[in-house]
Amino acid sequence: MKKIITSALALSVAFAVKAQEIPERKHDGYKPHGGPGKMHHRRPGGMELKELNLTDAQKEQMKTQREAFRKQMEELKKNDKITVKKWRTRMENLRKDQKSKMENVLTGEQKAKLEKMKTERKALHEVETKARLEKMKIRLGLSNEQAAKIESNRKEMMEKMKAIRENKSLSDEKKREEIKELMKKQKENMKSVLTEEQLKKMKESMHHGPHKGGKKPETKKEVI
């Protein structure tokens, strides 16, 4: 039942919780074996950079900055003489500085184009979210009232999730705790909306999903 509710939640919420890039430390001065683990250094725009027609000089600048950032992160990972709070603050500052430097490589025209693509991507996401809800409505035989409740819960959860992520007064650990609690409440909301028969249909759709027994489609990786 837990897996079924979780799947229903995934379909209704239609967005993933932003991965936490800051690994947990159990106490001040603790250094996990082998470092904090693999970190994902995000670039401004991600795959969208390919559409900006970067010059060779810009690509080289970004490559140099990414390498410098990687070295800084490696040094920070090795530092086990600072507290958890200071470690997290320094990492966040490094990430912000890296983002600013990467964006400064772009021209005004490229920045404007990047913002436009982000806006278009957000609009497309909304369209896809509504499409997923319509598919869910057809697949599970949801009533208009049920669909409206699911959409209302989804929007409310997105707003709360955003508020938690943007709350600078909360530590990353506290944010994870609040997000976990929020997801728990959302599962209960979904359980109260769907009938037993609909939950059964959800389970059946899970067993006949596009990736059951097969490999997931490969995703291309942008390299600059």
VENHUNOR-V533872 format. One record per helix or strand of 2 or more residues. SS is the DSSP state (@ for helix, = for strand). FROM is the first residue (numbers start at 1). TO is the last residue. If there is no record, write none. Layout:
BEGIN
SS,FROM,TO
SS,FROM,TO
END
This chain:
BEGIN
@,2,13
@,46,52
@,56,78
@,84,104
@,108,140
@,144,166
@,172,193
@,196,207
END
